[in-house]
Amino acid sequence: MTRIAFFLPVIFLFGCGGSTAVDPRSYDLGLAPPSAVLPPARIASVRAVAPFDSIDMHYRLAYRDAAELGVFANSRWAASPPEMLRKQMLRASGDRAGRCVVDVEIQEFSQVFSARDASEARVEMRAWVRGGGARGWSLSEPNAGADAAAGAAAFARAANRAVGELGAWIGEQPHCR
């Protein structure tokens, strides 16, 4: 009986030691500044609808079921998509505050797979100028690859495009001139 009591913990220790845990990788939108320039505006809020308000990296297997939303197991965002997009907007504006106040809502931020090895980064957002108009965008950045790392690079390109389109729209708003 004492042998069993001695060997039981040893067996458990060896059984647990065989697996190696994979450290999660964190991604953001990179170091490159946005190529777009936002006109002077105050970015009041950038928020996202659930579940895109977390650091989870989401994907959809459209070739199987586009309504099913998954999360990459060993990859995550360094910050939530609204925080990353806000940072890009502030970088593009040069922190210049303008007369108009802009609110942005991210409605989709997922890597959509059309096949096992083919995906696109999809960003859908809506923006409001307080006291003015509103507009929505749906952007797809192709060639997002087959994994989270390639998807993160595609999201950086999509965010750059989103900032550019937002800037062009803000520049057209009478409240912002």
C-alpha positions as CSV (number, residue, x, y, z in Angstrom):
1,M,0.0,0.0,0.0
2,T,2.8,2.4,0.8
3,R,4.3,1.6,-2.6
4,I,1.1,2.7,-4.3
5,A,1.0,5.8,-2.2
6,F,4.6,6.7,-3.3
7,F,4.2,5.8,-7.0
8,L,0.8,7.5,-7.6
9,P,2.1,11.1,-7.3
10,V,5.2,10.2,-9.4
11,I,3.0,8.8,-12.1
12,F,0.8,11.9,-12.1
13,L,4.0,14.1,-12.3
14,F,5.3,12.2,-15.3
15,G,1.9,12.2,-17.0
16,C,1.6,16.0,-16.8
17,G,5.2,16.7,-17.8
18,G,4.8,15.3,-21.3
19,S,2.7,18.1,-22.8
20,T,4.1,21.4,-23.7
21,A,1.8,24.4,-23.6
22,V,2.0,26.8,-26.5
23,D,2.3,30.4,-25.4
24,P,-0.3,32.6,-27.1
25,R,1.0,35.1,-29.6
26,S,-0.2,38.7,-29.5
27,Y,-0.7,40.8,-32.6
28,D,-1.5,44.5,-33.3
29,L,-1.7,46.6,-36.4
30,G,2.1,47.1,-36.6
31,L,4.5,50.0,-36.5
32,A,3.9,51.6,-39.8
33,P,2.0,54.8,-39.5
34,P,-1.3,55.0,-41.5
35,S,-0.7,56.4,-45.0
36,A,-4.0,58.3,-44.7
37,V,-4.3,61.6,-42.9
38,L,-7.4,62.4,-41.0
39,P,-8.6,66.0,-41.1
40,P,-8.7,67.7,-37.7
41,A,-11.5,66.1,-35.7
42,R,-12.0,64.9,-32.2
43,I,-12.4,61.2,-32.1
44,A,-14.8,60.9,-29.2
45,S,-15.3,57.2,-29.0
46,V,-14.4,54.1,-30.9
47,R,-16.3,51.1,-29.6
48,A,-17.3,47.6,-30.9
49,V,-20.3,45.4,-30.6
50,A,-19.8,42.1,-28.8
51,P,-17.8,40.0,-29.3
52,F,-15.4,42.3,-31.2
53,D,-14.8,44.4,-28.0
54,S,-12.3,41.8,-26.7
55,I,-8.7,40.7,-27.5
56,D,-9.9,37.5,-29.1
57,M,-9.0,37.0,-32.7
58,H,-12.2,35.9,-34.4
59,Y,-12.6,34.0,-37.6
60,R,-15.5,32.6,-39.7
61,L,-15.3,29.4,-41.8
62,A,-17.6,30.7,-44.6
63,Y,-17.1,27.6,-46.6
64,R,-18.7,25.6,-43.8
65,D,-21.0,28.0,-41.9
66,A,-20.5,31.8,-42.1
67,A,-22.8,32.3,-39.1
68,E,-20.4,30.4,-36.8
69,L,-17.8,32.6,-35.2
70,G,-14.6,31.0,-33.9
71,V,-11.6,32.2,-31.9
72,F,-8.0,31.4,-32.7
73,A,-6.7,29.2,-29.8
74,N,-3.2,30.5,-29.5
75,S,-3.4,34.0,-30.9
76,R,-4.9,37.2,-29.6
77,W,-4.9,40.9,-30.2
78,A,-2.5,43.0,-28.1
79,A,-5.5,45.3,-27.5
80,S,-9.2,45.2,-28.5
81,P,-9.9,46.2,-32.1
82,P,-11.6,49.5,-31.0
83,E,-8.4,50.5,-29.0
84,M,-6.1,49.6,-32.0
85,L,-8.3,51.4,-34.5
86,R,-8.5,54.5,-32.2
87,K,-4.7,54.5,-32.0
88,Q,-4.4,54.4,-35.8
89,M,-6.9,57.3,-36.1
90,L,-5.0,59.4,-33.6
91,R,-1.8,58.7,-35.4
92,A,-3.4,59.6,-38.7
93,S,-4.8,62.9,-37.3
94,G,-1.5,63.9,-35.7
95,D,-3.5,64.4,-32.5
96,R,-5.0,67.6,-34.0
97,A,-8.4,68.3,-32.6
98,G,-10.9,69.8,-34.9
99,R,-14.3,71.4,-34.7
100,C,-16.3,68.2,-35.3
101,V,-16.7,65.2,-32.9
102,V,-16.7,61.7,-34.4
103,D,-17.9,58.5,-32.9
104,V,-17.1,55.1,-34.5
105,E,-18.6,51.6,-33.9
106,I,-16.9,48.4,-35.2
107,Q,-19.6,46.0,-36.2
108,E,-17.4,43.2,-37.7
109,F,-13.7,42.4,-37.2
110,S,-13.1,38.9,-38.3
111,Q,-11.0,36.8,-40.6
112,V,-13.3,35.1,-43.1
113,F,-12.2,31.9,-44.7
114,S,-13.6,31.0,-48.1
115,A,-11.5,27.8,-48.1
116,R,-9.0,26.2,-45.7
117,D,-6.1,28.2,-47.1
118,A,-7.9,31.4,-48.4
119,S,-9.3,34.2,-46.3
120,E,-9.9,37.9,-46.1
121,A,-9.9,40.4,-43.3
122,R,-13.3,41.9,-42.9
123,V,-14.0,45.2,-41.1
124,E,-17.4,46.7,-40.9
125,M,-17.9,50.0,-39.1
126,R,-20.2,52.9,-38.8
127,A,-19.2,56.5,-38.0
128,W,-21.2,59.5,-36.8
129,V,-20.4,63.2,-36.8
130,R,-22.2,64.7,-33.8
131,G,-24.8,67.1,-35.1
132,G,-24.2,65.8,-38.6
133,G,-24.4,62.7,-40.7
134,A,-23.6,59.0,-40.4
135,R,-22.1,56.5,-42.7
136,G,-21.2,52.8,-42.7
137,W,-18.4,50.9,-44.4
138,S,-17.7,47.3,-45.2
139,L,-14.1,46.6,-46.1
140,S,-12.5,43.3,-47.1
141,E,-8.8,42.9,-47.4
142,P,-8.0,39.9,-49.5
143,N,-5.0,37.6,-49.2
144,A,-5.3,37.2,-45.4
145,G,-3.7,33.8,-45.5
146,A,-4.4,30.7,-43.6
147,D,-3.4,31.7,-40.1
148,A,-3.7,34.4,-37.5
149,A,-0.3,36.0,-38.3
150,A,-1.3,36.6,-42.0
151,G,-4.7,37.7,-40.9
152,A,-3.2,40.3,-38.6
153,A,-1.1,41.7,-41.5
154,A,-4.3,41.9,-43.6
155,F,-6.1,43.7,-40.7
156,A,-3.3,46.3,-40.7
157,R,-3.9,47.0,-44.4
158,A,-7.7,47.0,-43.8
159,A,-7.4,49.5,-40.9
160,N,-5.3,51.8,-43.1
161,R,-8.0,51.7,-45.7
162,A,-10.7,52.3,-43.1
163,V,-8.8,55.3,-41.7
164,G,-8.4,56.7,-45.2
165,E,-12.1,56.3,-46.1
166,L,-13.1,57.7,-42.7
167,G,-10.8,60.7,-43.3
168,A,-12.3,61.4,-46.7
169,W,-15.8,61.3,-45.3
170,I,-15.0,63.6,-42.4
171,G,-13.5,66.0,-44.8
172,E,-16.8,66.2,-46.7
173,Q,-18.9,67.0,-43.5
174,P,-20.0,70.6,-43.2
175,H,-19.6,70.5,-39.4
176,C,-15.9,69.6,-39.8
177,R,-14.7,72.3,-42.2
